[in-house]
Amino acid sequence: MDYSEVLEEAKKHIGPNCKVCPVCNGIACGNTMPGPGSKAPGLGANDNYNAWRKIRLNMDTITELRPMDTAIEFFGRTLSFPLLTAPVGSTRIHFTPESDVTDFNDQCFAACKSRGILHAYGNGMTDEVFEKTIAASLSHDNTGIPVYNPDSVENIKRLMDLYQGKQMPIAMSIVVDSAGLPHLNSCMGGRGGTKSIEDLKELKEYMKLPMIVKGVMTVKGADEAGADAVIVSNHGGRVLSDTPATAEVLPEIVDAVKGKTKILVDGGIRSGVDLFKALAIGADACLICRPVVIAYYGAGQEGIECYLDKIKAELMDTMYMCGAASIRDISRDMIRLPK
């Protein structure tokens, strides 16, 4: 099955919100991806996408021919290439009423296990959904990283306790960029919201694992989060209009905290070329969400694997043409940032 076939099948099953565009850029859906609840009136998703387009590559094939190596170490785990599939809160709300996010997560775990990467999964809308997802992650060699909505500190701790007696994930993540989404706060009974430095410190001490904070968009936030890793993310450009794209703020965050904390980035990354650009700026890894969901609706695990293979092949081709034989060879002088 090739990727064009995956897209054709996805059109039959994904529901009315997603138009299954050849490239997922937020235009046709009017920035409603991943469904209802978008707060920003502008086209933040498209801003994210376009920011990566403005970064150019420095092609250089005058280099020694060496074997290609895309592997990285991530909190003690070897990934075959620097990518995680990103969390989705509810496929039922965002796409079709018949959808089951636990099946989406299960198919992602299976695909990520087969391709040697990790799947980040949300805590879902209920404890039952979360517990099923935890079980699915464990059944696929613990290939998941839980990502908690910005609920109250007490409730996040309670959700962490669901891992008691089970194999722990390699890390846990707290989302802060979705703190202002009205529908999310409503689902949490008004408990959701921003997190203080003290809140994050308390949660990190409680989890006793590497902590990842998702939704960092400033140098100050990256420095003060106290996290083992941050995800540079503006929630797909859906939570506040006129925010910069993730690609625009990534260089300054890298320059400020690289070496002190791992740096991941999402938002508009749609190809292995985009992945290369993020790594060249200084990110340690990237996350991709919407195209993974589309691939799932196209062919489940097989569709996701098809998309992941496409991304990895594009990354390897870009590395080859820019003179990088391994991920550690990728550097900022291999790209041209916009002035």
Disulfide bonds with the S-S distance in Angstrom:
none
